[in-house]
Amino acid sequence: MLLQTMKSPSPRRLLFDNVTTKKKRTIVVSNLGSHTLKSDIYDYFDGMLKAKVTNISFNSFENKYYNRSCLVTFSSIETAKRVRKIERHHIQGVEVTVERYRGKGKHQKLFQRGEHDLFIKGINEVYILHRLCEDIAARCGPHSGIDFRRNDGDGKHNGEVVISFYEETHRQMALILLQENISGMPLF
């Protein structure tokens, strides 16, 4: 009688196999919108694409600033491959980049902040918002005005804008353009 014994894999080998398998089940999603939440990513992959997500972790620069990218781990290597084969991905109306995760060293730019910062002073967010609304309103049709709502107490802008159009079709067209330009923000 021949008795064969099989050598069980070492704990180190098991750990290596687990890390390698996890890396193959993981993708990098970059160029996310500024206000993208984990639930948005989960809804897209698990909900729309029916790709079972097991983990989502946002990346940040070494100084902890959010860098608009995340790692998404799926339940299987096949699922990750299927997702990567899809040519274009849109999360919250923003086209994102999806690629295979090859380890932190291969995606170094996602974890290191650039050294050449451009500082811009004196930006008035109300002015920028006003210009955006004026531009969109002008492209959509005749309107009687743009009203930037202010708080009663301090008179500061409260984040609400009312554009008064003469026709409903122009209002609907403006809503679509605003949703495309201000992705991820509730508009009503």
Secondary structure, DSSP 8 states (H G I E B T S, - for coil): ----------HHHHHHHHHHHHHHTEEEEES--TT--HHHHHIIIIIIS---EEEEEEEE-TT--EEEEEEEEESSHHHHHHHHHSS-EEETTEEEEEEE---GGGGGGGTS--S---------HHHHHHHHHHHHHHHH--EEEEEEEE-TTT--EEEEEEEEESSHHHHHHHHHHHHHHSTTS---
